[in-house]
Amino acid sequence: MKTDTDNSRIIIAPSILSADFTRLKDALDIIKDAGGDWVHIDVMDGHFVPNLTIGPPVVESIRKQTDLFLDVHLMVEKPELLLDAFIDAGADMITVHAEACAHLDRTLNVIRKAGVRAGVALNPATPLSVLDYVLDIVDMILIMTVNPGFGGQKYIPGMTGKIKALRERINKCNPGVLLQIDGGISTDNIAEVTAAGANVIIAGSAFFNAPDKARFVSELRENSAFSGKI
């Protein structure tokens, strides 16, 4: 299992969903060559969110083509039914939505028992209180900064306060937990979200549409408010 979950630096995780799926190997090489740290993989079932994307066979193919950390985000109903398939496919991190889990504690423990990192995602309107009894068993929390389902959306400004409040809770309860954000992140707002406490940054269309992807990653790092441990 990859162990790239360093909480002392900013982590850039380009989303493969925005890549050309006829050239996935090229996209993976582009992420690595540009200085990306992780590959973020959005799995959507057309029910939990209004879009349908990829399944375990594609993740397995991605695993064979890269040694980058695979960050699998399950935007699906009943994610517990799919855990084994994505674990076997080679995921390094599996993030499930609190809103989709009837038994969140059990689901997270299944992931961790398999030797895979476990994350919890929260939609924009979901309160932080759902994390009250799982903060001690998660490796990462993902705050959706847009409503999930489609790429290219604009950042919801009210999420900055949510990120800040979550960072305060993490620092108090379990400082090793990573704080990931997804949706509308660019060089224009990277300082704002990292100052609030985010340290894992997903970039989809902004990354793959950038003329110079290495420069885009470099500018995210340079423009961030992150300096040392949060």
Beta strands, then each sheet from edge to edge (+ up, - down):
strand 1: 11-14
strand 2: 38-44
strand 3: 69-75
strand 4: 93-97
strand 5: 117-122
strand 6: 140-144
strand 7: 178-182
strand 8: 200-203
sheet 1: 1+ 8+ 7+ 6+ 5+ 4+ 3+ 2+
end
